[in-house]
Amino acid sequence: MPELHFGASTDGFECLPLYYYDENGKRSDNISDWSLNQYYSQYGKKGVTKESIFHYVYAILYNPKYRIEYEQNLKREFPWIPFIKISSNGVIGANN
């Protein structure tokens, strides 16, 4: 069980694990099938799994550019996770 105030200076923080467990100990995905289908529609099915989505979101949230650009929003609302588009010349940018 995570301690939600560990490492927080004044406020708690959100903890969103890959899995959650019900009262009987049954493990369930914390990423919904709806979310999985959203990623399929953006990137196709090859290589897209709930675990890869988890790592993608983690990478976005800890990207210094993202944290600077959305600094004020991150202080007051749940993070927005953009779909990343990689152009044919290798340039990465927001897709939505």
Backbone as a ProteinNet text record, in pm:
[ID]
protein_1_A
[PRIMARY]
MPELHFGASTDGFECLPLYYYDENGKRSDNISDWSLNQYYSQYGKKGVTKESIFHYVYAILYNPKYRIEYEQNLKREFPWIPFIKISSNGVIGANN
[TERTIARY]
85.3	0	89.8	76	160.1	122	220.5	199.2	186.2	65.9	39.4	101.7	153.8	216.4	368.6	423.2	567.6	623.1	716.5	779.2	700.9	582.3	503.1	531.4	560.4	593.4	470	361	241.5	115.7	109.3	-10.3	22.3	-81.7	-64.4	-48	-23.9	-12.5	-86.1	-109.1	-181.7	-86.7	-134.7	-60.1	-147.4	-101.2	-178.8	-97.8	-108	-30.7	-85.4	-5.7	-46.1	-163.1	-164.3	-270.7	-329.5	-451.7	-510.3	-569.4	-588.3	-637.1	-766.2	-865.5	-990.6	-975.4	-1082	-1077.5	-1048.3	-1067.8	-1039.4	-900.1	-824.9	-690.2	-683.2	-797.6	-799.1	-735.8	-637.5	-566.5	-642.4	-653.3	-718.6	-630.8	-643.5	-569.9	-623.9	-536.3	-578.2	-594.8	-558.7	-578.6	-698.4	-798.7	-924.6	-910.8	-1002.8	-1008.6	-1040	-1117.3	-1145.7	-1016.1	-929.8	-800.6	-715.7	-712.6	-636.1	-683.5	-814.4	-868.5	-834.1	-823.7	-782	-639.1	-552.5	-413.4	-405.3	-489	-494.8	-531.9	-629.2	-673.1	-564.9	-478	-370	-247	-212.1	-84	-94.5	-214.6	-230	-208	-228.3	-221	-80.7	7.8	141.2	219.5	254.3	335.6	259.3	129.8	51	-15.7	24.4	-33.3	-66	-137.2	-166.6	-37.5	57.1	185.9	264.1	259.8	330.8	265.4	133.6	64.1	107.8	119.6	166.1	303.6	395.3	530.4	529.3	444.2	429.3	384.8	282.2	230.4	338.2	409.5	518.3	622.6	660.4	760.2	711.3	585.7	530	532.7	485.9	476.1	611.6	716.2	848.4	936.8	880.2	954.6	968.7	1090.3	1108.6	1033.3	1029	958.1	808.1	750	607.8	580.9	666.7	647.5	657.6	743.6	754.6	633.6	598	487.4	353.3	329.9	201.8	212.7	314.4	340.1	219	155.8	40.8	-78.3	-102.2	-213	-191	-67.7	-37.9	-57.2	-53.4	-73.7	-220.2	-312.2	-453.5	-548.2	-500	-590	-515.8	-592.3	-535	-460.9	-347.2	-266.4	-337.6	-312.1	-355.8	-240.7	-267.4	-163.8	-186.1	-95.9	-112.8	-71	-129	-78.2	38.5	149.1	267.7	271	299.6	309	455.5	503.8	639.6	627.1	673.8	661.9	762.4	750.4	838.8	984.9	1008.9	1147.3	1196.2	1117.7	1159.9	1127.2	1055.6	1019.1	902.8	914.1	809	727	593.8	504.5	372.2	291.7	160.3	69.7	-7	-99.2	-239.7	-265.5	-398.9	-389
-117.1	0	123.3	212.1	331.1	434.2	505.9	617.6	742.7	800.5	910.9	1042.9	1052.3	1177.2	1168.3	1052.8	1037.7	1121	1206.7	1288	1411.5	1432.1	1550.8	1657.3	1778.2	1884.3	1940.3	1961.7	2017.4	1938.3	1877.2	1804.8	1659.3	1578.2	1440.8	1438.3	1322.7	1311.1	1187	1176.4	1062.7	945.6	829.2	705.9	620.3	596.4	520.6	400.2	289.8	171.1	103.5	15.8	-58.8	-152	-207.9	-298.3	-251.7	-293.1	-275.2	-409.4	-424.3	-550.1	-524.9	-611.2	-596.6	-657.8	-653.5	-701.7	-851.7	-925.1	-1069.3	-1100.9	-996.3	-1015.6	-1039.1	-1023.9	-1042.2	-920.7	-945.5	-838.1	-796.1	-665.4	-610.4	-501.4	-484	-376.7	-241.7	-146.3	-10.7	72.6	17	82.5	14	92.1	36.1	-10.9	-96.1	-139.7	-21.2	75.7	196.2	269	285.7	352.3	273.6	143	58	78.4	85.9	107.9	245.6	346.8	480	476.1	403.3	390.3	305.8	203.2	125.6	215.9	304.5	390.2	490.7	528.2	622.4	554.9	437.7	375.7	237.1	183.2	46.7	-50.6	-177.8	-276.8	-330.4	-318.6	-375.8	-306.1	-381.1	-328.8	-251.1	-229.6	-153.1	-249	-239.5	-319.7	-226.4	-275.8	-193.1	-157.4	-249	-219.7	-114.3	-119.1	-17.6	119.6	123.3	249.5	305.5	220.2	261.7	328.1	266	321.1	450.2	456.6	577.7	695.4	673	778.8	821.8	726.9	757.9	845.6	809.1	887.5	1029.6	1044.6	1178	1260.6	1203.2	1277.9	1321	1247.3	1281.4	1349.7	1384.5	1458.4	1603.7	1656.3	1794.4	1898.6	1881.7	1977.4	1978.6	1860.5	1849.7	1915.7	1888.8	1942.1	2094.6	2150.5	2296.4	2355.1	2296.9	2350.2	2345.3	2240.4	2223.3	2243.2	2314.6	2332	2382.9	2487.4	2544.3	2448.8	2383.8	2287.3	2169.6	2121.7	2006.2	2035.5	2161.9	2200.2	2194.3	2201.1	2213.1	2112.3	2031.7	1935.9	1808.5	1707.1	1579.3	1596	1531.7	1553.1	1513.1	1589.1	1558	1485.2	1372.3	1293.5	1301.3	1369.6	1382.3	1255.1	1234	1131.9	1196.4	1127.6	1181.4	1134.2	1227.8	1197.2	1208.7	1109.4	1113.8	1126.6	1239.4	1265.6	1181.6	1184.2	1104.7	1147.6	1274.2	1319.6	1305.1	1234	1204.6	1309.7	1415.1	1520.1	1471.3	1489.5	1446.6	1566.9	1550.9	1658.6	1603.2	1689.8	1646.9	1617.7	1511	1470.4	1520.7	1570.7	1623.2	1735.9
0	0	0	-97.8	-103.7	2	48	140	53.4	47.5	-44.9	-2.7	117.6	160	162.5	132	127.3	12.6	42.5	-60.4	-99.2	-44.3	-76.1	29	-15.2	79.4	148.9	76.5	139	108.3	-6.7	-49.3	-75.3	-78.6	-121.5	-272.8	-327.9	-472.3	-516.7	-644.1	-699.5	-720.3	-691	-716.4	-806.9	-927.3	-1024.8	-1071.9	-999.9	-1036.4	-1161.9	-1218.9	-1337.8	-1306.5	-1186.4	-1144.2	-1011.9	-985.5	-853.1	-810.6	-682.2	-626.6	-549.9	-570.7	-496.9	-357.4	-281.1	-142.1	-131.9	-241.3	-242.4	-297.2	-330.8	-382.9	-532.6	-602.8	-748.6	-814.4	-900.6	-970.3	-1095.3	-1115.8	-1234.9	-1294.2	-1424.8	-1492.6	-1450.3	-1430.8	-1398.5	-1525.6	-1639.7	-1769.2	-1834.5	-1867	-1918.4	-2063.1	-2103.1	-2242.4	-2334.1	-2285.3	-2363.5	-2395.4	-2293.9	-2316.6	-2415.7	-2398.9	-2490	-2633.4	-2654.2	-2788.8	-2843	-2755.8	-2800.2	-2854.2	-2786.6	-2832.4	-2959.2	-2970	-3094.6	-3211.6	-3191.1	-3300.7	-3341.5	-3249.3	-3280.6	-3341	-3287.2	-3321	-3383.6	-3395.6	-3443.4	-3328.1	-3353.4	-3245.4	-3220.6	-3318.2	-3304.3	-3192.5	-3091.5	-2982.1	-2875.5	-2895.8	-2798.7	-2700.4	-2575.6	-2468.4	-2352.3	-2256	-2138.6	-2065.3	-2063.2	-1999	-2077.3	-2210.8	-2289.4	-2272.9	-2255.6	-2229.3	-2094.6	-1994.6	-1862	-1872.5	-1945.3	-1960.8	-2042.4	-2142.2	-2224.7	-2137.6	-2055.1	-1967.2	-1868	-1812.2	-1718.3	-1786.8	-1909	-1982.7	-2010.3	-2047.4	-2071.8	-1943.7	-1833.6	-1708.2	-1653.3	-1684.2	-1633.4	-1736	-1849.7	-1950.6	-1905.7	-1895.1	-1847.1	-1929.8	-2061	-2146.8	-2114.3	-2097.3	-2062.3	-1927.4	-1829	-1693.6	-1690.4	-1774.1	-1781.3	-1853.1	-1967.3	-2047.9	-1973.3	-1895.4	-1826.4	-1675.2	-1631.6	-1489.1	-1411.8	-1457.7	-1386.4	-1387.6	-1499.1	-1507.6	-1412.8	-1403.5	-1319.4	-1171.4	-1134.5	-994.3	-954.9	-1051.4	-1014.6	-1078	-1172	-1235.7	-1272.8	-1304.9	-1344.2	-1476.5	-1494.4	-1615.1	-1744.1	-1846.5	-1982.2	-2048.9	-2108.8	-2175	-2325.9	-2397.1	-2541.6	-2614.9	-2731.5	-2821.9	-2895.7	-2903.1	-2968.4	-3113.3	-3200.4	-3343.1	-3384.3	-3454.7	-3508.1	-3659.2	-3710.3	-3854.4	-3932.2	-4063.4	-4147.3	-4136.4	-4095	-4077.4	-3933.7	-3848.4	-3712.6	-3608.3	-3647.6	-3551.6	-3467.4	-3337.1	-3243.5	-3204	-3202.5	-3161.1	-3113.2	-3052.5	-3004.2	-3122	-3111.3	-3216.6	-3191.1	-3070.2	-3038.7	-2940.8
[MASK]
++++++++++++++++++++++++++++++++++++++++++++++++++++++++++++++++++++++++++++++++++++++++++++++++

